[in-house]
Each structure stands twice: as C-alpha cells, then as structure tokens.
Amino acid sequence: RHTRNSGTGSRDYYTVMVLFDVISYVILVFGWSSFGQASSDNVASYFEQNYIPAPFLAMLLTQFISLLVDRALYIRGWYIAKYVYNILIVIVIHAWVFLILPLVTNRFFTNNPVVQVWYFFKCVYMALSAAQVAAGYPWQRSGHWLMNVKTYPTLNGWALQGLLLIPFLTELRELMDWCFTKTTLEMTLWFKVQDIWHEAFIIKSQRKRESRRPRTIGEKKPNLTKCFMGG
C-alpha cells in the first residue's frame, strides 16, 4: 500500500470533500433542467410520469460511481491511483462543463447559473482532493469520522445518532468499507462490529455528558427531560 506522509499527522480532507461532492449531487438532481435540453419538466414530474430520461440517469450514476471510487481509493490508501484519478476528474469536468453542456443546453456557461453553482462546489471538491494528495492519506481511515474526532465527544455522539437515523446511509458506507477493506470478517459480522462501535461511542458520549452534570443517588429525572428525551 502506497501512502505518502502516512501517519497520525497527515490531514484528512475526505469528509469535507465528500460533503461538497454530495451537495453537487443534490444540485444535479434538483437542477436537472439546467443540465439537459430545455424543458419545463422537473424531477417531480419524472416520478409522476414513471419515466426517467437516459441522460439524467447516466449523470446520476456517473456521479454516484465517482463517490464509490473515491471511497475505495481512500480506504485502500492508493496514493498514485488517487493522483491519476484527480487528473482525470479535472479533465472530464472541464470538458463537460465548457464543451459538451453548451452544445446540449444551447446555453453558455456564463448564462447558466445552476451549472455555475454546481461547478463551484466541484472546484472546491477538486481543490480538497488535490490537498489530500499533497498531504497524503492519514494512517487511521477506517471507522466513522465522528468517532475519530475526540475534541467534542458529546456533540459528536449526538451527530452520530442523527446520521444513523438517515435511511440506508450507514448501511451503504459500511458495505463499501467491507468491500474495500482487507478483512477476514463476513459481511454480517462486519455490520455487527460496526454497530458495537457505534453503540460504545454513543454510550461514551453519554457518560461524558453525565460527568459534567453529576447526579446524586436517588435524584429524579426532571419533567422537561422526560418530555423531550424520555426517562
């Protein structure tokens, strides 16, 4: 495994990088009319008609596959492959935005504000991706990023509980990690181990929160806590 400057001191930009990539994905979904041929149809109308245009589906799959590839390179720590992938992404995005899209939409880049916003987030993503290549991959790349940050354990515990409530997000991430990580565990066992780690970290954050507000033996739970959190 080739990791440049790998170690605990390496900067990890992956989480922020994926955040900007997901934002660009959402812009592509809800701003499809600016990426395709001029039409009054939107995503809701496609679902009502039970019809998805082939170019729209191809763009969504391409962006989703790029997320998978980025995750695979991050988990495996393939520095050279990440370097080559960054070059390809820069070439493909600029060729698509400035050469292909104007021919498809009959609008120049300067006259297409939705594409401009999408391009901005993609530029931030490419800048962070280049910074990750320059800094090298960190040694610790497995597990949830909220569990790797020790500065605010209570806030991270709440944030982790919120992310676990998003349908299919945790399962998809764990499935990708199992596919791209060298392990002897079966998939079901990998999921169980991840669940144990999540529960242990949530309990740890709860104990940290309770240590800041200690309770005496026999003290009753306040009614306000029962209304919002339960007993």
Sequence and secondary structure as in RCSB ss.txt:
>XXXX:A:sequence
RHTRNSGTGSRDYYTVMVLFDVISYVILVFGWSSFGQASSDNVASYFEQNYIPAPFLAMLLTQFISLLVDRALYI
RGWYIAKYVYNILIVIVIHAWVFLILPLVTNRFFTNNPVVQVWYFFKCVYMALSAAQVAAGYPWQRSGHWLMNVK
TYPTLNGWALQGLLLIPFLTELRELMDWCFTKTTLEMTLWFKVQDIWHEAFIIKSQRKRESRRPRTIGEKKPNLT
KCFMGG
>XXXX:A:secstr
   TT STTS   HHHHHHHHHHHHHHHHHTGGGTSSS S  HHHHHHHT   HHHHHHHHHHHHHHHHHHHHHH
HT HHHHHHHHHHHHHHHHHIIIIIHHHHHS  GGG HHHHHHHHHHHHHHHHHHHHHHH   S  SS HHHH  
S HHHHHHHHHHHHTSTTHHHHHHHHHHHHS  SS HHHHHHHHHHHHHHHHHHHHHHHHHHS   TT    HHH
HHHT  
